[in-house]
Amino acid sequence: MPDTTGDRHADIHRQIAAALADLVPSDPTIAPHPYLRRHLAEHAAEGHVLDDEHVPPALLAWESSSDVRRLLAAGGEGAPHRQWLQAWAALEPFARGVGPLSRLSSMLLSAPASLGRAEPPPPSALSVVPVTPLWSDHARPTPAWTTSQAEVTSLATVYNADGEAAAIAAGDTAGSVRILRLDGSLAHVPIRVHSGAVSHLVALKGGLVITAGTDGCVAAVNADNGRLVRQVIVCRERTWVSALTSYQRQGQLPLLLAAFSDGTIAAFDTGRVHLHPIPSPQLQDRMTVLCGIEMPDGASRLLFTEHSTVSWFDGDTTAEHSQHAGRVRAVLALPWPGAYAVADESGTISLCDLTARDAVTAVGHHAAPVTALLLTSYEQQPALVSAAGDGTLRLWRLPELSPVDGVLPAHSAPVTALTSVPGAVHDRILSGGADRIVRAWTVDQQTFGQPPQAWNHVTASALSPSPPHLLAVARASRVIVKDLTADRQRTLLKGRKITALAWPRVRGRLLLAAALKDNTIICIDPDTNQQTGTLMEGHYLPVRALVALPSAHGELLASGSSDGRVCVWQPASGELVTEFTDHKFTVRCLATYQGPGMHLLASGGSDGNIRVWDADTLRQHAPTIKCDQNIINDLAFLAQDDGGLLVAAAGQDGTLKLWDIHTGKAVQQLTCSDGELGAVTAVRLPLERTALAAAGMTSIHIWDAGTERPLLQIVTGSPIHSLKTVQDPGDAASSILLAAGEAGTTAFRLHHNRL
């Protein structure tokens, strides 16, 4: 019998969780009772049985609390039998509104790489999933604290009247401010404040948040009720706010200072938010940074930057104080009078002291430009967190600026904002990135003290078109070739950096074509790892796309390059057959089509245009299509029932448009609200249907091209840059898809009859 109230409480919840788990249908296409969807995970957590037995995959397919990752974090990571719970927790922030089959598919594809040989869900659940993983080295995404529809540009911790952290304010490039609870959930509807990005946030005690934007305006938001208090405190047209900081002159009111790109500084009080004219330095830099700092005698000085110089102003006098290696991006006052930290674009962090003989007292380094600094606590001592343009965070002990060994890979894009939440034992750091994600980190040795891990990004991938299917993946100056039908792989081209791959046939033999970083192309026999034929030379810049090109002249090889050219090669001899020089900028993608008496090649790229070439006549086949999707990242041909031919274009603007190649008109548009689309491919379905798969920032989206009906969303949690399809001629029931991106590569079978 339990002896304590806590034990009795947990025992009751264990019994409830066990009873409710028996009510979950084994078939995930059957929706469980709403109470189970909403509360079963909570009961299991309260009873300390939050595992795959009590919260099975069939329930996770419908789980609606959106709280699994928080429940797991609160209950620790050491409990056994959590493979599917952990897989879902990593995907959960990116999967709002995703259906049950999409959830199961996403979990199934994430499990092999991140969880080893995970226990499969029950057979009844597995039988309905439209995907079967074949091979993967795709890393499981790091759980997000929250995600955003736009790039996160600023963060601030909101404190209540008692000085306790109560919420987080987050600004974005769309001009909106979101007030978030400390668990990452929305406290209020997002508030549209600025017509430009929210560049700065300063939270005042009591729930008032001051915002500044690239529209040149400063406003005020009440974090308690989620309402705009002052639409405009001060605004200067045709400027932007480059800095917003607290400043208090000795014996006077605390003020906030806003620096504008025209060199003006506006000061206003933190009570009634009224403007107060004060003496200010003459600013020359349109991107100046401000920081108030207290001196040992209690007087205040204002630090301001001019490119790589930090100067001070005491109300009367201005003087230069420190010089830095690059443009200064951040200045932060330290807990000691006269001391401040500086971050610059060279990747250098400097500690400076207005009272010392030498201006710079200590220096540290990042591998990329430093974008933000934050004061925190580590082992009960002041510490500094720095963020960089390569998405990493570093922790530094103060006052000596000694690094805690380790570099934390926090984001897949530059870190744009930092804030902290004080804790009883450890502080928590929240980091916002250009990847539209905010993540939470505990300031401890386990998080920041791990040795740096080099993640070698995939630079190219290709899947052979006919069985046995060979997957080639280039990363870390080598190519790994994996046989998807057998448990074996080999390494090719060790020591060579690869930018593109393709599988052409030369005299009936399957070869691997590889574009090298020195702008040349070679063909390799995958069995012997020996070069065949002659080196293909002619591009001036690296090749971005490579495809095997069937034609009346035999199978050729087409390449698209950063030099703006499309080249067609005879791979057997290395001969340059022809070149198309009509693109103005980088050719980013190529696609092929083979129909009755017709072989076509499409190219798209940074000029926003699509051109279609006839591989038989070696001439342009149709008028140039001038797209309105910004950069074209990928293309796929789509045959129509009436014999017409479309080309699908994945655009930088986040749209997937289908263009008629003969009229150059857009006939269809699909939007998935998942940011920039990096890749697209077409999948032939039974009954003359075609599906389109497009990859956004967090998911692969699959539609029925004829009806525009969404069929499946596979959540990846990170961008996919390449999507390729192969289909066996005698197998209409399934296709193999290859997805490669920042976090690795996945090959899986897509079952058409389960869509």
Secondary structure, DSSP 8 states (H G I E B T S, - for coil): ---SHHHHHHHHHHHHHHHHHTTS-SSTTS---HHHHHHHHHHHHHTT--STTTS-HHHHTT--SS-HHHHHHHH-S--SS-HHHHHHHHHGGG-TT--HHHHHHHHHHHHHHHHSS-----HHHHTT-SEEEEEE--------SEE-SS-EEEEEEEE-TTS-EEEEEEEETTSEEEEE-TTS-BSS--EE--SS-EEEEEEETTTEEEEEETTSEEEEEETTTTEEEEEEEEE-TT--EEEEEEEE-TTS-EEEEEEETTS-EEEEESSS--B----------TT--EEEEE-TTS-EEEEEEETTEEEEE-SS-EEEEEE-SS-EEEEEE-SSTTEEEEEETTSEEEEEETTSSSSEEEEEE-SS-EEEEEEEEETTEEEEEEEETTSEEEEEETTTTEE-S--EE--SS-EEEEEEE--SSS-EEEEEETTSEEEEEE-SHHHH-S---------EEEE-SSSS-EEEEE-SS-EEEEETTTTEEEEESTT--EEEEE--EETTEE-EEEEETTS-EEEEETTTTEEEEEEE---SS-EEEEEEE--TTSSEEEEEETTS-EEEEETTTTEEEEEE---SS-EEEEEEEEETTEEEEEEEETTSEEEEEETTTTEE-S--EE-SSSSEEEEEEEE-TTS-EEEEEEETTSEEEEEETTT--EEEEEE-SSSS--EEEEEEETTTEEEEEEE-SSEEEEEETTT--EEEEEE-SS-EEEEEEE--TT--SEEEEEEEETTEEEEEEEEGGG-
